[in-house]
Amino acid sequence: MDDRSGGGKKFPRWLAVEYGWRLQRHSSSWHPPTDLYENEDAYIVLVEVGGMRRGEFIVSIDRQLLSVRGVRRESEGMQVYHQMEVAYGDFLSEVRIPKPVVSERVKATYGDGFLRIVLPKIDEPSTR
């Protein structure tokens, strides 16, 4: 059986067959809390990722999948951790948007620890 765990070890095929084990490779990136909601005109995505600066995000949309990537760097001077719950390093948040949007008019702003992305809806003809 090939190595799908990412740990470099080989596992016998009989383990997978007999016990139904599924080995998956896990990315080392973390996933910030992300909300998706809508109003009459747009879908809005909020990504909670404090400690960043404007311009440190990579935002892309492919069809209806919005991806937000970046790297949150550790603060200088941290030497001994007594408790660590804040994630650092590469992050990725992916959100499937329910319907197509006007990608040329997407706007993103960052403030107070939140990246806010506004994705304007495509005007649909009324059925009157």
Buried (B, 14 or more C-beta within 10 A) or exposed (E): EEEEEEEEEEBEEEEBEEEEEEBEEEEEBBEBEBEBEEEEEBBBBBBEBEEBEEEBBEBEBEEBEBEBBBEBEEEEEEEEEEEEEEEBEEBBBEBEBEEEBEBEEBEBEBEEEBBBBBBBBEEEEEEE
